[in-house]
């Protein structure tokens, strides 16, 4: 495990005070915040990818064609 050193300002100190008021250490609060930021970043990236696919006429047409083919196959 490595060590991370950051400079904090008044807003970060206030946020840390709120997060650590329940017994969480500053390190635990920082780790949790970094992990949550990464999850939010991943969700945003996946959302952007899904929106791009939704807005791609070729992909929409291919999806509709595949759905129609699956409907035809399930009729048998």
C-alpha positions as CSV (number, residue, x, y, z in Angstrom):
1,X,0.0,0.0,0.0
2,X,1.3,3.4,-0.9
3,X,0.9,6.8,0.9
4,X,-0.9,9.7,-0.6
5,X,-0.3,13.3,0.6
6,X,-2.8,16.0,-0.3
7,X,-3.2,19.7,0.5
8,X,-6.5,20.6,2.0
9,X,-8.4,23.8,2.0
10,X,-11.2,25.0,4.3
11,X,-13.9,23.2,2.3
12,X,-12.0,19.9,2.4
13,X,-11.3,20.2,6.1
14,X,-15.0,20.8,6.7
15,X,-16.0,17.8,4.6
16,X,-13.4,15.7,6.5
17,X,-14.8,16.9,9.8
18,X,-18.3,15.9,8.8
19,X,-17.2,12.5,7.5
20,X,-15.0,11.7,10.5
21,X,-17.6,12.8,13.1
22,X,-19.0,9.3,13.2
23,X,-15.6,7.7,14.0
24,X,-14.2,7.2,10.5
25,X,-10.5,8.1,10.2
26,X,-9.3,10.7,7.8
27,X,-7.6,8.0,5.8
28,X,-10.8,5.9,5.6
29,X,-12.8,9.0,4.6
30,X,-10.3,9.8,1.8
31,X,-10.2,6.2,0.6
32,X,-14.0,6.0,0.5
33,X,-14.2,9.4,-1.4
34,X,-11.6,8.2,-4.0
35,X,-13.5,5.0,-4.5
36,X,-16.8,6.7,-4.8
37,X,-15.3,9.2,-7.3
38,X,-14.0,6.3,-9.4
39,X,-17.5,4.6,-9.4
40,X,-19.1,7.9,-10.4
41,X,-16.6,8.3,-13.2
42,X,-17.2,4.8,-14.4
43,X,-21.0,5.3,-14.3
44,X,-20.7,8.5,-16.3
45,X,-18.5,6.8,-18.9
46,X,-20.9,3.9,-19.2
47,X,-23.9,6.3,-19.5
48,X,-22.1,8.3,-22.2
49,X,-21.4,5.1,-24.1
50,X,-25.0,4.0,-23.8
51,X,-26.2,7.4,-25.0
52,X,-23.9,7.2,-27.9
53,X,-25.2,3.8,-28.9
54,X,-28.8,5.0,-28.4
55,X,-28.1,7.9,-30.7
56,X,-26.3,5.9,-33.4
57,X,-28.8,5.2,-36.2
58,X,-26.9,2.2,-37.5
59,X,-26.7,0.6,-34.1
60,X,-30.4,1.2,-33.5
61,X,-31.3,-0.3,-36.9
62,X,-29.1,-3.4,-36.1
63,X,-30.7,-3.8,-32.7
64,X,-34.2,-3.6,-34.3
65,X,-33.2,-6.1,-37.0
66,X,-31.8,-8.5,-34.4
67,X,-35.0,-8.2,-32.3
68,X,-37.1,-8.9,-35.3
69,X,-35.0,-12.0,-36.2
70,X,-35.3,-13.3,-32.6
71,X,-39.1,-12.8,-32.8
72,X,-39.2,-14.7,-36.0
73,X,-37.1,-17.5,-34.5
74,X,-39.2,-17.7,-31.4
75,X,-42.4,-18.2,-33.5
76,X,-41.1,-21.7,-34.3
